[in-house]
Amino acid sequence: SQQGEEDPQALSIQEGENATMNCSYKTSINNLQWYRQNSGRGLVHLILIRSNEREKHSGRLRVTLDTSKKSSSLLITASRAADTASYFCATDRSGNQFYFGTGTSLTVIP
Amino acid sequence: DAGITQSPRHKVTETGTPVTLRCHQTENHRYMYWYRQDPGHGLRLIHYSYGVKDTDKGEVSDGYSVSRSKTEDFLLTLESATSSQTSVYFCAIGGQGAHNEQFFGPGTRLTVL
């Protein structure tokens, strides 16, 4: 069964707007990561947040983690057409296995 | 890309034939992973390896076997391919240590007719 579920499944915004996507998971975790996948390519790591952290920033990315609600959000500020991609959350329970969500497809319209 | 290649990149085969996919890394990572990606399912772990000749099952391992005889190579074998194994297969390395991130290969698109 899937450990993580993202919503929305698809998101379309205008360039310059902010994009927010959410991830929910089912069991306790060590950390949560966000990855990006451009069409036809492998996934690329964006950011990691540990279970004892609540918020983390990296450039235009802001990630929050609420372990009590078993949820995380990824905010991309001032979006660009080049941000068009699918975004996945991944959770690490045992340290050896990673569980990916089904992804959010983001389209940024120029 | 972090020194990780997959071969072949595309393959079409028939039901019942054996298929082997290869993942090769030049980063000397101890951990290597095989995932499959299907619409509506995201990425699901098939098998992973934590060292030469050390492997373990993931959540969708039925119908697949793996081998790792060298640090740099991790092979995924479908002994008798079925149409349900039509998918895009990704190899990944890393996932351990302080940063915990995985690096992914470009993927292999497999079609089983």
Interface residues (C-beta under 8 A of the other chain):
Chain A: S1 Q2 G4 N31 Q33 G40 R41 G42 L43 V44 H45 L48 F88 A90 D92 G95 N96 Q97 F98 Y99 F100 G101 T102 G103
Chain B: D1 Y31 Y33 Y35 G40 H41 G42 L43 R44 L45 Y48 Y50 D56 G58 E59 F90 A92 G95 Q96 H99 N100 E101 Q102 F103 F104 G105 P106 G107
